[in-house]
Amino acid sequence: MVTQYKNLINGEMVETSEWLDVVNPATEEVIGQVPACGQAELDKAVAAARAAFQTWKKSSYAERSAALKAISKTIADNSEELYRLLTSEQGKPHAQAKQEIMGASFMMAAQSDLVLEDELVKDDEKENIRTRRVPVGVVGGIVPWNFPVSMAVQKIGPALLSGCTIILKPSPFTPLTTLRLAELIADVVPAGTVNIITGEDSLGPLITAHPDIDKITFTGSTATGKKIMEGASADLKRITLELGGNDASIVMPDADPKKVAEQLFWSSFSNAGQICVAAKRVYIHEDIYDELSQAIADYAKNVVVGDGAEQGTGVGPIQNKKQYDRVLELIQDAKDNGYKFLLGGDSDPSGTGYFVPLTILDNPPEDARIVAEEQFGPVMPLMKFSSEEEVIERANNSDYGLAGAVWSADEAKAVEIAEKLETGTVWVNQFLKLTPHTPFAGHKQSGFGAEYGIEGLKEFTYPQVIMVNKQNVPA
């Protein structure tokens, strides 16, 4: 019998008369059902959040911090159940699923220590001026399917810590682990402060348009982000958008191919490439291109693609059929154009599961779709470059600017290049690292606003200036 998971509204686990099926992408079997919510359920969740906000906004910093720490502990205490469930609905191997669950616990605990101090602007015999931060109100959070738990806590944590309340919508493709977490924290946080409801993609615009929601925080595609920005403009909702990327990695000629090949591989292929900050364009200096490209391909040949629940699997399936078809379309386009493959390029759509063989392209042109578009799959285009100026120009020639990386034995030179890249985050000799204390923000069409750190926390607040004239007391 398929397990039915309930929604969290006002501290209670509730269901609807209609259900959505959730499919395991490795087996294509239905593994769970979740409520199909519409306007009525959303209205109930918003009303609960609005009522809870009247109390929660008056709570102390200690209360808010304690709530985040309690959620963190709940995640950690139930980590094995959660990561196994996550693999079954998302597809990533157990090791990567466990990393997401424990990372979510860590991020929640780390963010609990962030403090928005009042800023004293002036204090003399004439006047006292200070700036304080006050919570925006009710937040609508919309979460993608690639990192459903990480993205959920990325929104729940700062919302609660700032004094806001939240309605969270998981992706209909990966709602199970988030709803199980909702059940686990129902008695951990005050009723109404966290509400988690599920529905089709059509629920998203209802959240964006709801007049009693004050802020939208969204992670997903740039195309959807633009629609959210347009919808939120009707009543000037505050928005935070973490959108797509086409991240470039630059490998300088002094990098040792033997030392960087494995790291470069995982910078592109972790979570089957379904990471907004994965390396989607890899530029390798012509002096080491042949050696390094072959080393990456050789390493890839020993990585197992399969069901994430099976021991030894390194790369799991694409999470859903729509994305699976899109990745296959990009690969077919590359084949139709005669681009050279070092690995992959073939798949069997008639088989069970949304599996795409690891695919590495050998120096395709810059205007190839598989280079110019975000693949979001296990695809790695490798390109040659000859000069520093050339590769910086090519890396920046994109509508996106989320993250990037530079690999070099010369740290100073790598930093110099990093500072010329038009992205929100640049890694030097590392990859896919985020911290709770630094802002994660995209440039250009990769985002609007920031997440993480003090800057991310401020996104859930308004600044309020208090000015006191000490010499004009009407006594």
N, C-alpha and C positions, 0 to 999 in steps of 0.2 A: 504494500500500500504506500502511495506517495505521501510524504509528510507535508502538511499544510502549516505554513508559518504565518503568524499574526502580526499586525501593525501595533505600534506603540502610540497611543493618543491619551494625553492627560493622565499618564501613569498606569493605564490599563492596556492589556493586550486585546485587540479587537480584530474582527474579521468582517468581510463583506459577503454578499451573495454571489459575487462573481470572482473568478480566480484566474491567474495567469500561470502558465506552465514555465518551469525553469529547466533548461537542458544542460546535461553534461557535455561539453564540447568534444571530449575524447571518445564518447560512446554514442552520442546523440540520443541518449535516453532521458526521459523526464525524471528528474530527481527531487522535485519539490514544486509546490504551488504557493503563490502569494496573492494577497488581496488585490483586486483591480479597482483602485480608488478613482473617484471623480470629484466633481465640485463639492458634493455634500460632505464627503469625508475630509476633504481639504478644509472646508469651512469649520468643521469641528476641531481639527488640529490647530488651525489659526486662532480660533476662539480660546482654546486651552493655552496656547502660547501667549496670547495677548493678556489673559488673566494672570498667568504665572509671572509675566514680566513686571506687573505692578509690585509684586513682592520681591522678585529676584533682583531687580535693579537697585533695591535698597540693601541687599545683602553685603556683608563685609568681604574684603579681599580674602580673608582666611577661609570663609565659607566656600567661596568660589574655587579657590585653590584646592581645598579638600575634596570638592566634587570631582575635579580633574584627576587627582591622585587616586580616588576611589575607582573611577572608570579604568585608569591605568592598571590598577591591581586586579580588577575583574577580568580584563583582557588577558593579563599574564596568568592568572589562576586557571583560566579555561583555554589556554593557548592550544593544547593538542586537539581538542574538539574543534576549535575554530579554524585551525590551519588545514585540517583534513576536509572540513566542509568547504573551505575556500578553494582548495584544489579541485574538488568535485564540480564546482560551478564555474570556476574561472579557467582552470586547465593548467596553471603553472605547477611545476614540480613541488613536492612536499617541502624541500629545503627552502625554495623561494617563497612558498606560502607561509612557512614558519617565520621567515625573515620579515615578511610584511606584518604578520600579527605581532611579533615581538617589537618590531619597529614602531608600530602604532602605539603599543603600550609605552615604549620609551618616549615617543614624541609627546604623548599626553602628559606624562609625568614631567618632562622637561619644560613644556609650555606652562605648567602650573606655577612655575617660579617667576614668570615674567610679570613685571609690575609697571603700571603706567602712573608714574609719579606726577604730581602737580608741578608745573614749571613756574617758578617765581620770577616774574619779569622785572618787577620794581617794588621796592619796599623802603621808603624813606619817610621823613616827617610829614610829607604832603600826601603821599599816595601809596596804595598797595595794589599791585596788579599781578594776577596769577592766571595761568591757563590750566584748566582741568579737562579730563576726558569723561564724557558721559555716554552710556550705551545708546546705540541707534534704535534698538527696539526688537521687533520680531524679524528673524532672519529666515530666508528660504535658501536651503542648500541643495544643490543638484550635483550628483556624483556620477562619475563614469564607471565603466566595467573593467578597466584594466587593473586598478588598485582600489577596489571598493572599500576596504576597511581603512587603509591609509588615508584615502580622500575623505572618508566620513569623519574620522577624528581630527583631520586637518581643518574641518569646519566646525565641528561640535566644540572642540577645545577652546579656541579663541572666542567663540560666541558666548559660551558660559562664563569664561574668565572676565570678559568685558562687561558682564551684567545683562547680556541679551538672552533671549530664548530662541529656539530654533525648530523649524520643520525641515526634516531631511528627506530627500527623495533619492533612493538608490537607483541604479540602472535596472531596468526590467530583466536584463541578462544575468546580473549577478547580485540579487538582493538577499540571498539566503543567510550568509554569514552576518550581514548587517542586522537582519531581523533577529537572528539568534542573539547577537550582542544586545539588541534592544530589549529582549526578554531578560537578559542577565542584569541589565542596569536599570530596569523598571523601578526597582525599590532602592536604587543607589542614588539617584538624582531626584530632586523635588518634582512632583507631578506637574506636567505641562512645560517644564523647562526644555526637555528634549522630546520631540515627537518625530516618529519615523513612519512614513507612509509610502506605499508602493503603487505603481500604476504604469500604464503604457507611456510612451514618449509624449503623448498628448497631455499628460498631467503637468509637464514642465511649463508650458505657456500659461496654464491656469495659476501656477505658483507665481510666475513672473508678473501676471496681471492683477493678482489679488490686492485689493486696496488696503488691507490691514497687514501686509508684509512690507517692512521698511527697507530691507536690504536683500539682495540676491548675491550669493557666492556660488560660482559655477566652475567646474572643471570639465573640459571636453573640447570639441572641435571649434575651430575659428568660425566656421559657417554658422554653427548654432550660437556661438558667443555673440555674433553680430545681431542675430534675431533677439537674443535676450536683452542686449543693450537697447535695441529699438523698442522692445516691449516695456522695459523698465523706464523709458523716457517719459511715458504717459503721465506718471506721477512722481518723476524724479527720484526713483529709488536709488539708493547707494548700490554700487555693484563692484564685485571683484571677479575678474575673469582670468582663469589660467587655461590658456588655449593651446593650439597645436604648435609644432616646431619642426624644423628640418635641419637638425643640429649637425654642425660640421666638426670633425676631428682633423687636426693638422699634425702630421708626423714629420718632424724635421730629420735631415740626413744623418745627424749624430745619434739618433735613437737606435738602440740595439734591437734588431728584429727578433732575436731569440727571447728578449725580455718583455717585449711589448705585444707580441702576437696574441697570446692568450688573453691579455687584458683588453686589447682592441676587439677581439671576438666577442667577449661578454658585454662590452660597451654597446654593441649592436644587437646581440641575440638574447640577452636576459629577458625573461618573460615573453619569449618568442618575438622580440622586437616591439612589443606593445607597450612602449614607454614613451611618454612625451619628450623626454630628454635623452633618449637613446641616440647613439651616433648613427645618423642616417646618411651622411655623406663623409667618406673617409679619404682625405687627401694625403698621399704619401709622396715624399720627395723622390724624384726620378733616380737618384743615386742608389736608393735602397728599395725601390718599388718591387722589382722582380723577386728579391729575396723575401721581403716581408709579406707580399701578397701570397706567395707560395706557402710561407710558414702559417699564415692564417688559414688558408685552405686545408693544409695538412692537419692542423689542429681540429678544424671543423669536422673532418672525416671521422673522428673518433667520438664525436658528441652524439648521443642517442636522442632522436626525436620520437616521442611517444606519450602515452598516458602519464600525466604527472603523478598519479598514485602508484605507479610501478617503480620499483627500485632501479636505479641506474639511469633513469630518464633525465636528460639535461635540458631539453627544450620541449615544451608541451604544445598543444594545438593552438590555433587561432581561436579566440573566445566565441565568436558567433559566425553564422553563415554569411551574413552580409559583408563582414570584414574579410572573411575567407575568400569570397568571390572577388572582392576588390584587389586583394593581394595577387591572386592568380591572374587577374586581368592585367596588372602592371607587369608581371613576369612574362605573360604572353606578348604584350606590347614590345618588351625588350627583345624577345625571340623574333618577332615579326620584323623588327628593324635590324636584325643581324648582329646584335651586340654579343660580345664574347662572354661566356660564363666560365669561371674557374671551378664552380661547384653548383649543383642544383639546376634549376630551370625546368624540371619535370615534376609532375604531381599526378595523383590518381583521384580525381573528384568522385569516382564511383565507390571509393572505399569508405569505411566507417570512420567518422571523426574528421575534424577540420584541420588536418595535418598538412603543412606546407614544408617540403624538404628545405633544409638550409641552403640558401642561395647567395652566391658571391659573384658579382659581376666584375669583369676585367676592363677597367678604363672606359666606361661608357661616356658619351658626350654630355656636356653640361646641360643641354636642353632635353635630354632623354626624360620621359615622364618618371621613370624609376629613380631619377636623381632629383628632378625639380619638384616632385610631389612627395609628401610625407607618406612613406610606405606603411608604417605601423604593422610590420610583420617581419618574419625572419629573412630579411633581404639586406644585403650589404654591398653597395656600390663602392669600389675602390678606384680612385682616380690619381693620375700622376700630376705633379706640379714641378716647376723648375726654379721659381724664385719666390722669395718671401712676399714681395709686393703683389705678385700674381695670385698667390693662394689666399691672401687676405681679401683681395677684391672678389675672388670667386666665392669665398666663404660668406662674405657679406651680401652677395648678390641674391638676396632672398627676401620675400615678404615677411619671413619669420625671424625671431630673435630670442629664442628661449634659453638655450644653453649651447656650449661648445667645449672643445678640449684642445690642448696643445701638448704634444709629447716631444721632449727634447732632453738631452744630457746637460744643456746649458740653461739652468733655471732662470737666470736673468733675461736671456733672450726669449725664453718661453713666455715670461710675464710681459715682456715688451709687446710680443705678438698678441697675447691675451687682451691687453688693454686696447687693442685696435679692433677687436671683434665686437660687432653690434648685437650683443646678447646680454641677457640678464645675469647669467652665471657662466663662468669659464673655469674649467678644471685644468690644472697643470699636473701632468703625470698621474692622473687618477680619473675616475669616472663615476657617474651616477651617485654622487654623494650630496645629500642635503642635511642641513643642521637646523635644529629648532630655534637657533638664535640669530640667524641671518635671513634677510628677506629673499623669498623666491618670487621673482617677477620677470615677466617677459617684456621684451622690446618689440616695437613694430606691431605686427598682427598676432603676436604670441601672447598678448594679455593686456590686462587693464587692472592696475592696483597690484598688491603684493600679498603673499601669504608667508607665514612663519615670522618669528622674531617680533620685536617691538613694532616694526612697521606693519607687519601683518595684523597684529592685535589692534593697532589704531584704526584699521579698516572697519572695525565693528563699532566705532565710536564717533561722536562729534566732538570737536574742540569747543569748550565753553570758556569765555574770558570773564573773570570777575574783577571789576575795577572799584576800588573803594577810595573816595575822597575823604581824607582824614581831617581836612580843614573846613569842611562844610557840613558839620553835624547839626541837623535841625532840632536842637534841644531847647 
